[in-house]
Amino acid sequence: MNTNSFEHAESVYKDSKHMSTLTKSTPSIYVACLAAYNAGFLHGVWIDCTIGRDEVWEEVKRMLASSPEPDAEEYAIHDYENFAGYNVSEWSGIDRLCEIAELLESDQGELILEIMGHLGSGTTIDDAKEFLEENYRGTHKDVGDYARELHEECGYDIPKHLEYYIDWDKMGADMEMSGEIFTIHAGGEMHVFSNN
């Protein structure tokens, strides 16, 4: 590859990304033509993944059709923005990214995405929504606050002279370490979930 062409491509790429950050706040991907990239030129487009799967595919097709390289057919995702903690790779499926983008547009999207990450690979959006519905224990200042509130909800009476001996923070930490609960930080809050 010609070094000057590669440096030029890198420069255009950086300028393109900078412009994107000025105009985009939604989950977006930079899709590049591999034929052009391998020839030393950057040819690609930023695409807002919230516009819908069919529209995103049309944007990819238009980008490949306008490539300076003949018979351009292959693409790769070379950058992305605003996908919260979701891992976007060069070969991430566009249909899946559109699904994640739509999720992130919802009120609880970031939290559901974090649940998916906690539950592990193979967890679907529907699985995470069901887990949220069944296992969510609310927002709390910390795990000690949760332990205290749980105790109060259970209706146990502790004599006033013994209240000061209870270490709620340690009790909450023990609950978390034992796997009884886990926490997720999203949207500036700590969310508590039970594992039962």
C-alpha positions as MATLAB code, in Angstrom:
seq = 'MNTNSFEHAESVYKDSKHMSTLTKSTPSIYVACLAAYNAGFLHGVWIDCTIGRDEVWEEVKRMLASSPEPDAEEYAIHDYENFAGYNVSEWSGIDRLCEIAELLESDQGELILEIMGHLGSGTTIDDAKEFLEENYRGTHKDVGDYARELHEECGYDIPKHLEYYIDWDKMGADMEMSGEIFTIHAGGEMHVFSNN';
ca = [
       0.000    0.000    0.000;
       1.292    3.478   -0.807;
       2.305    5.169    2.483;
       1.081    8.588    1.383;
      -2.302    7.150    0.400;
      -2.593    5.425    3.774;
      -1.714    8.623    5.669;
      -4.267   10.530    3.580;
      -6.893    7.895    4.371;
      -6.145    8.152    8.085;
      -6.443   11.945    7.929;
      -9.817   11.801    6.156;
     -10.979    9.184    8.637;
     -10.151   11.379   11.633;
     -11.876   14.369   10.080;
     -14.956   12.266    9.370;
     -15.121   11.005   12.948;
     -14.728   14.525   14.314;
     -17.631   15.754   12.189;
     -19.690   12.801   13.414;
     -19.236   13.684   17.064;
     -20.513   17.183   16.322;
     -23.697   15.983   14.667;
     -24.544   12.553   16.132;
     -25.840   11.555   19.549;
     -27.482    8.288   18.506;
     -25.847    4.863   18.111;
     -23.906    5.090   14.848;
     -21.372    3.032   12.908;
     -18.714    3.955   10.375;
     -18.924    1.393    7.554;
     -15.930    1.279    5.206;
     -15.435   -0.265    1.773;
     -12.718   -2.925    2.119;
     -11.686   -2.764   -1.536;
     -10.933    0.955   -1.204;
      -9.268    0.494    2.179;
      -6.992   -2.250    0.810;
      -6.070    0.059   -2.075;
      -5.007    2.743    0.393;
      -8.083    4.965    0.374;
     -10.787    5.475    2.930;
     -14.254    5.291    1.467;
     -17.120    4.882    3.887;
     -20.069    6.458    5.605;
     -21.376    7.129    9.111;
     -24.790    5.536    9.552;
     -27.320    6.205   12.301;
     -28.434    2.715   13.380;
     -31.768    3.988   14.705;
     -33.095    4.595   11.175;
     -34.051    0.917   10.850;
     -32.409   -2.238    9.550;
     -33.569   -1.923    5.930;
     -32.468    1.714    5.698;
     -29.039    0.899    7.194;
     -28.517   -1.854    4.611;
     -29.508    0.587    1.852;
     -26.873    3.050    3.113;
     -24.225    0.289    3.042;
     -25.219   -0.672   -0.525;
     -25.089    2.970   -1.666;
     -21.644    3.397   -0.109;
     -20.301    0.284   -1.877;
     -21.896    1.311   -5.192;
     -20.109    4.683   -5.049;
     -16.710    3.181   -4.188;
     -13.720    4.355   -6.255;
     -12.738    0.684   -6.580;
     -14.590   -1.441   -9.153;
     -16.721   -4.378   -8.004;
     -16.650   -3.328   -4.324;
     -18.682   -5.867   -2.386;
     -17.162   -6.213    1.089;
     -17.416   -3.815    3.995;
     -16.262   -3.623    7.601;
     -17.222   -1.517   10.595;
     -14.218    0.663   11.362;
     -15.675    2.808   14.133;
     -18.784    3.339   16.219;
     -20.318    5.790   18.676;
     -22.942    5.814   21.416;
     -23.480    2.078   21.915;
     -23.105    2.397   25.716;
     -21.141   -0.662   26.875;
     -22.014   -2.896   23.927;
     -18.977   -4.365   22.193;
     -19.070   -3.454   18.502;
     -16.449   -5.181   16.356;
     -15.344   -4.913   12.745;
     -17.624   -7.804   11.824;
     -20.619   -7.150   14.109;
     -23.924   -8.040   12.476;
     -25.763   -4.973   11.246;
     -29.170   -6.450   12.110;
     -28.016   -6.965   15.711;
     -26.581   -3.442   15.921;
     -29.895   -2.000   14.728;
     -31.672   -4.027   17.414;
     -29.272   -2.725   20.085;
     -29.638    0.853   18.785;
     -33.423    0.608   19.038;
     -33.079   -0.747   22.571;
     -30.815    2.132   23.604;
     -33.442    4.604   22.445;
     -35.845    3.251   25.089;
     -36.014    4.507   28.687;
     -34.457    1.382   30.191;
     -32.229    0.523   27.229;
     -28.884    1.084   28.924;
     -29.963   -0.916   31.978;
     -31.230   -3.814   29.833;
     -27.954   -3.795   27.905;
     -26.010   -3.996   31.183;
     -28.187   -6.929   32.299;
     -27.395   -8.715   29.036;
     -23.701   -8.226   29.733;
     -24.077   -9.534   33.292;
     -26.044  -12.613   32.271;
     -23.520  -13.469   29.551;
     -23.383  -14.496   25.920;
     -26.518  -15.942   24.446;
     -28.758  -13.650   26.511;
     -31.416  -12.083   24.315;
     -33.049   -8.712   24.814;
     -36.267  -10.508   25.790;
     -34.335  -12.583   28.381;
     -32.923   -9.399   29.888;
     -36.339   -7.693   29.963;
     -37.834  -10.696   31.738;
     -34.965  -10.721   34.241;
     -35.512   -7.005   34.883;
     -39.208   -7.568   35.520;
     -38.691  -10.499   37.900;
     -35.451   -9.661   39.728;
     -35.261   -5.884   39.981;
     -35.044   -4.547   43.538;
     -34.864   -0.834   42.793;
     -32.258    1.916   42.998;
     -30.293    2.413   46.185;
     -27.540    4.633   47.497;
     -25.397    1.553   48.215;
     -25.767   -2.116   49.204;
     -26.013   -1.150   52.880;
     -29.038    1.004   52.083;
     -30.595   -1.982   50.293;
     -29.915   -4.319   53.248;
     -31.529   -1.867   55.671;
     -34.600   -1.390   53.450;
     -34.983   -5.143   52.945;
     -34.895   -5.652   56.722;
     -37.568   -3.000   57.229;
     -39.792   -4.552   54.535;
     -39.572   -7.929   56.265;
     -40.946   -6.315   59.443;
     -38.278   -7.468   61.890;
     -38.195   -5.465   65.107;
     -34.747   -4.633   66.399;
     -34.570   -3.145   69.875;
     -33.382    0.465   69.739;
     -30.356   -0.261   71.939;
     -29.132   -2.883   69.408;
     -29.663   -0.905   66.177;
     -26.271    0.763   66.403;
     -24.489   -2.589   66.412;
     -25.770   -3.579   62.975;
     -23.346   -2.968   60.122;
     -25.727   -2.590   57.183;
     -22.876   -1.963   54.751;
     -21.201   -5.251   55.715;
     -24.518   -7.082   55.545;
     -25.160   -5.699   52.030;
     -21.605   -6.511   50.957;
     -22.022  -10.079   52.226;
     -25.253  -10.407   50.222;
     -23.425   -9.265   47.108;
     -20.364  -11.461   47.695;
     -22.510  -14.540   48.294;
     -24.308  -13.953   44.981;
     -27.675  -13.285   46.590;
     -27.750   -9.877   44.871;
     -25.763   -8.022   42.243;
     -25.611   -4.360   41.299;
     -25.420   -2.454   38.045;
     -24.459    1.191   37.718;
     -26.391    2.822   34.874;
     -27.914    6.227   34.287;
     -26.016    7.629   37.277;
     -27.735    5.257   39.714;
     -27.014    1.941   41.412;
     -29.595   -0.713   40.539;
     -29.979   -3.816   42.713;
     -31.068   -7.232   41.440;
     -31.673  -10.517   43.199;
     -30.246  -13.701   41.741;
     -33.159  -15.812   43.000;
];
